[in-house]
Amino acid sequence: MTDISRRAFLITAAAVPASLAALPAAAATQDVTIQGMAFAPQTITIAAGDTVRWTNQDGAPHTATFQAAGMDTGRLSRGGTGELTFAQPGTYDYVCAIHPSMRGRVVVTG
């Protein structure tokens, strides 16, 4: 390897870690289980851009309905899942539209 090509290689190799550090973190999917007529966890904290997936393990149908944000998983039968992605930081409260005593919260950090 010549001095010039070796130098170019070392400069390129040194720049790669810095460029990787600049990449945004990949969005994640966080899980909430519906069981025993409750959301678990009742409060979940995620990063902006992440998705929450609700899985119904109850015999009764449920929803995760965010009235203030205008979002809803739709009716989830036993074994059903619903996903919602949260782009903006904030606190989002939700209920099961079928069983309004079931309440949960998604906290989205910036």
C-alpha positions as CSV (number, residue, x, y, z in Angstrom):
1,M,0.0,0.0,0.0
2,T,1.4,3.4,-0.9
3,D,1.7,6.2,1.6
4,I,-1.1,8.1,-0.2
5,S,-3.5,5.2,-0.3
6,R,-2.7,4.2,3.2
7,R,-3.4,7.8,4.4
8,A,-6.7,7.9,2.5
9,F,-7.7,4.6,4.0
10,L,-6.9,5.7,7.6
11,I,-8.8,9.0,7.1
12,T,-11.9,7.1,5.7
13,A,-11.7,4.5,8.5
14,A,-11.5,7.3,11.2
15,A,-14.6,9.0,9.7
16,V,-16.9,6.0,9.7
17,P,-17.6,5.9,13.5
18,A,-18.3,9.6,13.6
19,S,-20.8,9.2,10.7
20,L,-22.5,6.3,12.4
21,A,-22.9,8.3,15.6
22,A,-24.8,10.9,13.6
23,L,-27.5,8.5,12.5
24,P,-30.8,8.8,14.4
25,A,-31.8,5.9,16.7
26,A,-34.1,3.4,15.1
27,A,-37.7,3.6,16.2
28,A,-38.8,0.9,18.6
29,T,-42.0,-1.0,19.3
30,Q,-43.1,-1.2,22.9
31,D,-45.7,-3.7,24.1
32,V,-48.7,-3.3,26.3
33,T,-50.7,-6.4,27.4
34,I,-54.4,-6.3,28.0
35,Q,-55.3,-8.9,30.6
36,G,-57.5,-9.1,33.7
37,M,-59.4,-6.0,32.5
38,A,-56.3,-3.9,32.7
39,F,-53.5,-2.4,30.6
40,A,-50.0,-3.6,31.6
41,P,-48.0,-1.5,32.0
42,Q,-50.7,1.1,32.8
43,T,-48.2,3.9,32.0
44,I,-45.6,3.4,29.3
45,T,-42.8,5.8,28.4
46,I,-41.5,5.8,24.8
47,A,-39.4,8.0,22.6
48,A,-40.9,10.2,19.8
49,G,-41.3,8.0,16.7
50,D,-41.8,4.8,18.6
51,T,-44.8,2.5,18.2
52,V,-46.9,1.0,21.0
53,R,-48.4,-2.4,20.3
54,W,-51.4,-3.6,22.4
55,T,-52.2,-7.3,22.6
56,N,-55.5,-8.5,24.0
57,Q,-55.1,-11.6,26.2
58,D,-58.6,-11.3,27.7
59,G,-61.7,-13.1,26.5
60,A,-63.6,-9.8,26.1
61,P,-62.9,-7.4,23.3
62,H,-61.0,-4.1,24.1
63,T,-59.7,-0.9,22.5
64,A,-57.1,1.7,23.3
65,T,-58.9,4.9,22.5
66,F,-57.2,8.3,22.7
67,Q,-60.1,10.8,22.5
68,A,-57.9,13.9,22.8
69,A,-55.5,12.7,20.1
70,G,-58.1,11.2,17.8
71,M,-56.4,7.8,17.7
72,D,-57.8,4.3,18.3
73,T,-56.5,0.8,17.9
74,G,-60.0,-0.4,16.9
75,R,-61.7,-3.3,18.5
76,L,-59.3,-6.0,19.6
77,S,-60.6,-9.5,20.1
78,R,-58.7,-12.2,22.1
79,G,-55.2,-12.5,20.6
80,G,-55.7,-9.4,18.5
81,T,-53.1,-6.6,18.3
82,G,-53.3,-3.0,17.4
83,E,-50.4,-0.5,16.9
84,L,-50.1,3.2,17.1
85,T,-47.0,5.4,16.4
86,F,-46.4,8.5,18.4
87,A,-44.5,11.3,16.6
88,Q,-44.9,14.2,19.0
89,P,-43.6,14.4,22.6
90,G,-46.4,14.6,25.2
91,T,-48.7,12.7,27.6
92,Y,-51.5,10.7,26.0
93,D,-54.2,9.3,28.1
94,Y,-56.5,6.5,26.8
95,V,-59.3,4.3,27.8
96,C,-61.0,1.1,26.6
97,A,-64.1,2.4,24.8
98,I,-65.9,-0.8,25.7
99,H,-64.8,-0.7,29.4
100,P,-64.2,3.0,30.3
101,S,-62.9,2.0,33.7
102,M,-59.8,0.6,32.0
103,R,-57.3,3.5,31.7
104,G,-53.8,3.9,30.5
105,R,-51.2,6.5,29.6
106,V,-48.4,6.8,27.0
107,V,-45.7,9.3,27.8
108,V,-43.7,10.3,24.7
109,T,-40.3,11.9,25.3
110,G,-38.5,14.2,22.9
